[in-house]
């Protein structure tokens, strides 16, 4: 399949959508393990103090403020025989997998030494993640310019993304049945999933094709590109709603394990709540794609977010013995997860064409680099905030025996607070951003007409 062949009709074959969507596995699998288990691994397996663990995942995000825009701007300027985006997939795949493996070993270091080790390995992984993530996502807008087909393509992508998340959690669950040593479990999990993350970018590299470099316009200067990207109002609004929605998803992902362990007191079922939430999200994706096609992306996001708020507040309010209701609400939360996954990513290609009218450039790298930054920033803020809050409220780190301690009521309240009220506030703010988002189906079609007239 040649990208240039896909542009005129705007419609993409289902087979191509599926093959292209495998690329999401290379980022969704590592990100899933980080979202659901990174903080838990650091506090309960590596036995880092919660505040140290929070800094170990928070400090590397300072590098994010540099490497994401840097790689995005660089990709807009690359001129190679493999194109601007595909080259990032070719050379980023192996470092991504290898660096992910290193994050799940527990070396014999002191508390400070462990914090430095995990921060350093996280920085290396994060850089490789950005290279692959930006390269893959920046290919997406070139595949089709159709408003609704982009929702469909992102639906396929996010089904693979959530499927990768689900597969990673299932693997962790099944390994847990046979491996009682938590350190060995996470080492095997890290090595296995690190290897699995290497292949998808190479598949996408093989099935796609970019226009020759000489056909690209001369790029804007670095300063102009940064200014135009951050000055794009629709982009700022989408990044605002995306940051808030993804922070909520990250909080929910990390907190479900703690909620099952210390609120419901069913640690053996912790992964099952995660599986239910992510599994139901796959089934909700086609529904929200359909809603976006019937209404538009903005109104679909608002509707999905409002229903998500109700579900999360319900989870937070559950009594300790309401296990059945917990499973029901976990399943319903999949609707909100699907909303956060699909709709913001479907908006970004429309924004890129809005920018093209203003600048005369297609700057996918710049926009997806900042989107990658905000996604990782959301996860970091969630994990850092929870780590500091647990430390402040007296959270007890398990000892070498692995037995779950009885947590103080203040720590349990913090876990419940992060499960309901905090996400509710974040999602209300996300709705405000979405309410003001200006690009509709009609305005996007007008943008395409302007671009077609210029090209003619």
C-alpha positions as CSV (number, residue, x, y, z in Angstrom):
1,X,0.0,0.0,0.0
2,X,1.4,3.4,-1.1
3,X,0.3,6.5,0.9
4,X,0.1,8.5,-2.3
5,X,-2.5,6.0,-3.6
6,X,-4.7,6.4,-0.5
7,X,-5.0,10.2,-0.6
8,X,-7.3,10.8,-3.6
9,X,-10.3,8.7,-2.6
10,X,-9.8,9.4,1.1
11,X,-11.0,5.8,1.8
12,X,-8.6,3.1,3.1
13,X,-8.9,-0.7,2.7
14,X,-9.7,-2.4,6.0
15,X,-6.6,-4.7,5.6
16,X,-4.3,-1.7,5.3
17,X,-5.9,-0.1,8.4
18,X,-5.3,-3.2,10.4
19,X,-1.7,-3.5,9.3
20,X,-1.0,0.1,9.9
21,X,-2.7,-0.1,13.3
22,X,-0.2,-2.7,14.5
23,X,2.2,0.2,14.9
24,X,0.2,1.3,18.0
25,X,1.3,-1.9,19.7
26,X,4.9,-0.6,20.0
27,X,3.7,2.3,22.2
28,X,0.6,1.0,23.8
29,X,2.2,-2.2,25.2
30,X,5.0,-0.3,27.1
31,X,2.7,2.5,28.0
32,X,0.1,0.1,29.4
33,X,2.7,-1.5,31.8
34,X,3.9,1.9,32.8
35,X,0.4,3.2,33.5
36,X,-0.8,0.2,35.4
37,X,2.3,-1.1,37.1
38,X,5.2,1.4,37.2
39,X,4.3,3.1,40.4
40,X,3.3,-0.2,42.0
41,X,6.5,-1.9,40.8
42,X,8.6,0.9,42.3
43,X,6.9,1.0,45.7
44,X,5.9,-2.7,46.2
45,X,8.4,-4.7,44.2
46,X,11.6,-2.6,44.1
47,X,10.5,-1.2,47.5
48,X,11.3,2.4,46.9
49,X,9.8,5.0,49.2
50,X,6.7,6.4,47.5
51,X,8.1,9.9,47.3
52,X,11.4,8.6,45.8
53,X,9.3,6.6,43.3
54,X,7.3,9.7,42.4
55,X,10.5,11.6,41.7
56,X,11.9,8.7,39.7
57,X,9.0,9.0,37.2
58,X,8.5,12.7,37.5
59,X,12.0,14.1,37.0
60,X,12.6,12.4,33.6
61,X,9.7,14.5,32.3
62,X,12.0,17.5,32.4
63,X,13.8,15.9,29.5
64,X,10.5,15.5,27.8
65,X,10.2,19.3,27.6
66,X,13.3,19.1,25.4
67,X,13.2,15.8,23.5
68,X,9.6,15.8,22.3
69,X,9.7,19.2,20.5
70,X,13.3,18.6,19.4
71,X,12.5,15.3,17.7
72,X,9.2,16.6,16.2
73,X,10.9,19.6,14.7
74,X,13.8,17.5,13.5
75,X,11.4,15.0,11.8
76,X,9.9,17.9,9.8
77,X,13.4,18.7,8.5
78,X,14.7,15.2,7.8
79,X,15.6,14.4,4.3
80,X,16.5,10.7,3.9
81,X,15.9,8.0,1.3
82,X,13.4,6.5,3.8
83,X,11.4,9.7,4.1
84,X,10.9,12.0,7.1
85,X,8.8,9.7,9.3
86,X,9.6,6.1,8.4
87,X,13.3,6.6,9.2
88,X,12.3,7.2,12.8
89,X,10.5,3.8,12.9
90,X,13.4,2.0,11.3
91,X,16.0,3.3,13.8
92,X,13.9,3.7,16.9
93,X,12.4,0.2,17.2
94,X,15.3,-1.7,18.7
95,X,16.3,1.0,21.3
96,X,12.7,1.2,22.3
97,X,12.5,-2.5,23.2
98,X,15.9,-2.8,24.8
99,X,15.5,0.3,27.1
100,X,12.1,-1.0,28.2
101,X,13.6,-4.2,29.4
102,X,16.1,-2.4,31.6
103,X,13.4,-0.6,33.5
104,X,12.1,-3.8,35.1
105,X,15.3,-5.1,36.8
106,X,15.9,-4.5,40.5
107,X,19.7,-3.9,40.9
108,X,21.2,-4.1,44.4
109,X,21.4,-0.4,45.0
110,X,20.5,1.9,47.9
111,X,17.2,3.9,47.9
112,X,18.9,6.8,46.2
113,X,20.8,4.6,43.8
114,X,17.6,2.9,42.7
115,X,15.8,6.2,42.2
116,X,18.7,7.4,40.0
117,X,18.8,4.0,38.1
118,X,15.1,4.1,37.3
119,X,15.1,7.7,36.4
120,X,18.1,7.2,34.0
121,X,16.6,4.1,32.3
122,X,13.3,5.9,32.0
123,X,15.0,8.8,30.2
124,X,16.6,6.5,27.7
125,X,13.3,4.7,27.1
126,X,11.4,7.9,26.9
127,X,13.7,9.2,24.1
128,X,13.2,6.1,22.1
129,X,9.5,6.1,22.7
130,X,9.3,9.7,21.4
131,X,11.2,8.8,18.2
132,X,8.8,5.9,17.4
133,X,5.7,7.6,18.6
134,X,6.3,10.8,16.6
135,X,7.3,8.9,13.5
136,X,4.3,6.7,13.5
137,X,1.7,9.3,14.4
138,X,3.0,11.8,11.9
139,X,2.3,9.3,9.1
140,X,-1.4,9.2,10.0
141,X,-2.6,12.5,8.5
142,X,-1.1,11.6,5.1
143,X,-3.2,8.5,4.8
144,X,-6.5,10.2,4.3
145,X,-8.0,13.7,4.4
146,X,-11.6,12.6,4.9
147,X,-13.1,13.9,8.2
148,X,-15.0,10.7,9.1
149,X,-12.5,8.3,7.6
150,X,-10.0,9.7,10.1
151,X,-12.3,8.8,12.9
152,X,-12.6,5.3,11.5
153,X,-8.8,5.0,11.1
154,X,-8.2,6.1,14.6
155,X,-10.9,3.7,15.7
156,X,-8.9,0.8,14.2
157,X,-5.7,2.2,15.7
158,X,-7.2,2.5,19.2
159,X,-8.7,-1.0,19.1
160,X,-5.1,-2.2,18.5
161,X,-3.8,0.2,21.1
162,X,-6.3,-1.0,23.8
163,X,-5.8,-4.6,22.5
164,X,-2.1,-4.2,23.2
165,X,-2.9,-2.9,26.6
166,X,-5.2,-5.8,27.3
167,X,-2.7,-8.3,26.0
168,X,0.0,-6.9,28.2
169,X,-2.2,-7.1,31.3
170,X,-3.4,-10.6,30.4
171,X,0.2,-11.7,30.1
172,X,1.1,-10.1,33.5
173,X,-1.9,-11.9,35.0
174,X,-1.1,-15.3,33.6
175,X,2.5,-15.1,34.5
176,X,1.4,-14.2,38.0
177,X,-0.4,-17.6,38.3
178,X,2.9,-19.4,37.9
179,X,5.5,-17.1,39.2
180,X,5.3,-16.1,42.8
181,X,8.5,-14.1,42.9
182,X,7.4,-10.5,42.0
183,X,10.9,-9.5,40.9
184,X,11.2,-12.4,38.6
185,X,7.7,-11.8,37.2
186,X,8.4,-8.2,36.2
187,X,11.8,-9.1,34.8
188,X,10.3,-11.7,32.5
189,X,7.4,-9.4,31.7
190,X,9.8,-6.5,30.8
191,X,12.0,-8.7,28.6
192,X,9.1,-10.3,26.8
193,X,7.1,-7.1,26.1
194,X,10.3,-5.3,25.2
195,X,11.0,-7.8,22.5
196,X,7.4,-7.6,21.3
197,X,7.6,-3.8,21.0
198,X,10.4,-4.0,18.3
199,X,8.4,-5.6,15.5
200,X,5.4,-3.3,14.9
201,X,7.3,-0.2,13.8
202,X,9.2,-2.4,11.3
203,X,5.8,-3.6,9.9
204,X,4.6,0.0,9.4
205,X,7.9,0.9,7.8
206,X,7.5,-1.9,5.3
207,X,3.9,-1.2,4.2
208,X,4.0,2.6,3.9
209,X,5.7,5.0,1.5
210,X,6.3,8.8,1.8
211,X,6.7,11.3,-1.0
212,X,10.3,11.9,-2.1
213,X,12.0,14.6,0.0
214,X,12.4,16.9,-2.9
215,X,8.6,17.3,-3.1
216,X,8.5,18.8,0.4
217,X,8.4,22.6,0.8
218,X,11.3,24.3,2.7
219,X,10.4,24.0,6.4
220,X,9.9,27.0,8.7
221,X,12.7,28.0,11.0
222,X,12.8,26.4,14.4
223,X,11.6,29.5,16.2
224,X,8.7,30.1,13.7
225,X,7.7,26.4,13.9
226,X,7.5,26.5,17.7
227,X,5.6,29.7,17.7
228,X,3.1,28.6,15.1
229,X,2.5,25.2,16.7
230,X,1.9,26.6,20.2
231,X,0.0,29.6,18.8
232,X,-2.5,27.4,17.0
233,X,-5.7,27.9,19.1
234,X,-7.5,24.6,18.1
235,X,-4.4,22.7,18.9
236,X,-4.1,24.3,22.3
237,X,-7.7,23.4,23.1
238,X,-7.3,19.8,22.0
239,X,-4.1,19.5,24.0
240,X,-5.9,20.9,27.0
241,X,-8.7,18.4,26.8
242,X,-6.3,15.6,25.9
243,X,-3.9,16.3,28.9
244,X,-6.9,16.3,31.3
245,X,-8.5,13.2,29.8
246,X,-5.3,11.2,29.6
247,X,-4.3,12.3,33.1
248,X,-7.6,10.8,34.2
249,X,-7.0,7.6,32.3
250,X,-3.5,7.4,33.8
251,X,-4.8,7.9,37.4
252,X,-7.5,5.3,36.9
253,X,-5.0,2.8,35.4
254,X,-2.6,3.2,38.3
255,X,-5.2,3.4,41.0
256,X,-7.2,0.3,40.2
257,X,-4.5,-2.0,41.6
258,X,-4.3,0.0,44.8
259,X,-8.1,0.3,45.0
260,X,-8.5,-3.5,44.7
261,X,-5.6,-4.2,47.2
262,X,-6.4,-1.7,49.9
263,X,-10.0,-0.6,49.5
264,X,-11.8,-3.8,48.3
265,X,-9.1,-6.1,49.9
266,X,-9.1,-8.5,46.9
267,X,-5.5,-8.3,45.7
268,X,-5.8,-11.6,43.8
269,X,-8.5,-9.8,41.6
270,X,-6.6,-6.6,41.0
271,X,-5.6,-7.4,37.4
272,X,-9.1,-8.5,36.6
273,X,-10.5,-5.0,37.2
274,X,-7.9,-3.7,34.8
275,X,-8.8,-6.3,32.2
276,X,-12.6,-5.6,32.5
277,X,-12.0,-1.8,32.1
278,X,-9.7,-2.1,29.1
279,X,-11.6,-5.0,27.5
280,X,-14.9,-3.1,27.6
281,X,-13.1,-0.1,26.1
282,X,-12.5,-2.1,22.9
283,X,-16.3,-2.7,22.5
284,X,-17.1,1.0,23.1
285,X,-14.7,2.3,20.4
286,X,-17.0,1.5,17.5
287,X,-19.8,3.2,19.4
288,X,-18.0,6.5,19.9
289,X,-16.7,6.4,16.3
290,X,-20.4,6.1,15.2
291,X,-21.4,8.9,17.5
292,X,-18.6,11.2,16.1
293,X,-19.9,10.4,12.6
294,X,-23.5,11.2,13.6
295,X,-22.7,14.3,15.5
296,X,-19.1,15.5,15.4
297,X,-15.9,14.8,17.3
298,X,-16.3,17.7,19.7
299,X,-19.8,16.8,20.8
300,X,-19.0,13.1,21.0
301,X,-16.1,13.8,23.3
302,X,-18.3,16.0,25.6
303,X,-20.9,13.3,25.8
304,X,-18.5,10.5,26.5
305,X,-16.6,12.5,29.1
306,X,-19.8,13.5,31.1
307,X,-20.8,9.8,31.4
308,X,-17.3,8.9,32.5
309,X,-17.5,11.4,35.4
310,X,-20.6,9.7,36.7
311,X,-18.9,6.2,36.6
312,X,-15.8,7.3,38.3
313,X,-17.6,9.0,41.2
314,X,-19.6,5.8,41.5
315,X,-16.4,3.7,41.9
316,X,-15.0,6.1,44.5
317,X,-18.2,5.8,46.5
318,X,-18.3,2.0,46.5
319,X,-18.4,0.3,50.0
320,X,-15.6,-2.1,50.7
321,X,-17.7,-5.2,50.1
322,X,-19.3,-4.2,46.8
323,X,-17.1,-6.4,44.6
324,X,-19.8,-7.1,42.0
325,X,-20.7,-3.4,41.6
326,X,-16.9,-2.7,41.2
327,X,-16.8,-5.0,38.2
328,X,-19.9,-3.4,36.7
329,X,-18.5,0.1,37.1
330,X,-15.1,-1.0,35.8
331,X,-16.8,-2.2,32.7
332,X,-18.7,1.0,32.2
333,X,-15.5,3.0,32.7
334,X,-14.4,1.5,29.4
335,X,-16.7,4.0,27.7
336,X,-14.7,6.9,29.0
337,X,-11.4,5.2,28.3
338,X,-12.5,4.7,24.6
339,X,-13.5,8.4,24.5
340,X,-10.1,9.5,25.7
341,X,-8.2,7.2,23.4
342,X,-10.0,7.8,20.1
343,X,-11.5,11.3,19.8
344,X,-8.5,13.6,20.6
345,X,-6.3,11.7,18.2
346,X,-8.9,12.0,15.5
347,X,-8.9,15.8,15.9
348,X,-5.2,16.3,15.4
349,X,-5.0,15.6,11.6
350,X,-7.8,18.2,11.1
351,X,-5.7,20.7,13.0
352,X,-2.7,20.0,10.9
353,X,-4.6,21.1,7.8
354,X,-5.9,24.1,9.6
355,X,-2.3,25.0,10.2
356,X,-1.3,24.3,6.6
357,X,-3.7,27.0,5.5
358,X,-1.9,29.5,7.7
359,X,1.7,28.4,7.1
360,X,1.7,26.7,3.8
361,X,3.5,23.8,5.5
362,X,2.6,20.2,6.6
363,X,4.2,20.0,10.0
364,X,2.9,16.7,11.3
365,X,6.1,16.1,13.3
366,X,5.8,19.2,15.3
367,X,2.2,18.6,16.2
368,X,2.5,15.0,17.1
369,X,5.7,15.6,19.1
370,X,3.8,18.0,21.3
371,X,0.9,15.5,21.5
372,X,3.4,12.9,22.6
373,X,4.8,15.3,25.2
374,X,1.3,16.0,26.7
375,X,0.5,12.3,26.8
376,X,3.6,11.5,28.7
377,X,3.3,14.6,30.8
378,X,-0.2,13.5,31.8
379,X,1.0,10.1,32.9
380,X,4.0,11.6,34.8
381,X,1.8,14.2,36.6
382,X,-0.6,11.4,37.6
383,X,2.1,9.1,39.0
384,X,4.1,11.9,40.7
385,X,1.0,13.3,42.3
386,X,-0.2,9.9,43.6
387,X,3.3,9.0,44.8
388,X,3.6,12.2,46.8
389,X,0.0,11.9,48.2
390,X,0.5,8.3,49.3
391,X,3.7,9.2,51.1
392,X,2.0,12.2,52.7
393,X,-0.9,10.1,54.0
394,X,1.3,7.4,55.6
395,X,1.2,4.7,52.9
396,X,3.1,1.6,54.2
397,X,5.4,0.0,51.7
398,X,5.2,-3.9,51.8
399,X,8.2,-5.6,53.3
400,X,10.2,-8.4,51.8
401,X,7.6,-11.1,52.7
402,X,5.2,-9.6,50.1
403,X,2.3,-9.6,52.4
404,X,-0.1,-6.7,52.0
405,X,0.1,-4.3,55.0
406,X,-3.0,-2.8,56.6
407,X,-2.9,0.8,55.3
408,X,-3.9,3.7,57.5
409,X,-7.3,5.1,56.8
410,X,-5.7,8.3,55.5
411,X,-3.9,6.4,52.7
412,X,-7.1,4.5,51.8
413,X,-9.0,7.9,51.6
414,X,-6.3,9.2,49.3
415,X,-6.7,6.2,47.0
416,X,-10.5,6.8,46.9
417,X,-10.0,10.5,46.3
418,X,-7.8,9.8,43.3
419,X,-10.3,7.3,42.0
420,X,-13.3,9.7,41.9
421,X,-13.2,13.4,42.9
422,X,-9.8,14.2,41.3
423,X,-10.7,12.7,37.9
424,X,-14.1,14.3,38.0
425,X,-12.6,17.8,38.4
426,X,-10.1,17.1,35.6
427,X,-12.8,15.9,33.2
428,X,-15.1,18.9,33.9
429,X,-12.2,21.1,32.8
430,X,-11.7,18.9,29.7
431,X,-15.3,19.5,28.8
432,X,-14.7,23.2,29.0
433,X,-11.8,22.9,26.5
434,X,-13.9,20.7,24.2
435,X,-16.8,23.1,24.3
436,X,-14.6,25.9,22.8
437,X,-13.0,23.7,20.1
438,X,-13.8,25.4,16.7
439,X,-13.2,22.8,14.0
440,X,-16.4,21.1,12.8
441,X,-17.0,18.8,9.9
442,X,-18.2,21.8,7.8
443,X,-15.2,24.0,8.7
444,X,-12.8,21.1,7.9
445,X,-14.4,20.6,4.5
446,X,-13.9,24.4,3.9
447,X,-10.2,24.0,4.8
448,X,-9.8,21.2,2.4
449,X,-11.4,23.3,-0.4
450,X,-8.9,26.1,0.3
451,X,-6.0,23.7,0.1
452,X,-7.3,22.1,-3.1
453,X,-7.7,25.6,-4.7
454,X,-4.1,26.5,-3.7
455,X,-2.8,23.2,-5.2
456,X,-4.7,23.8,-8.4
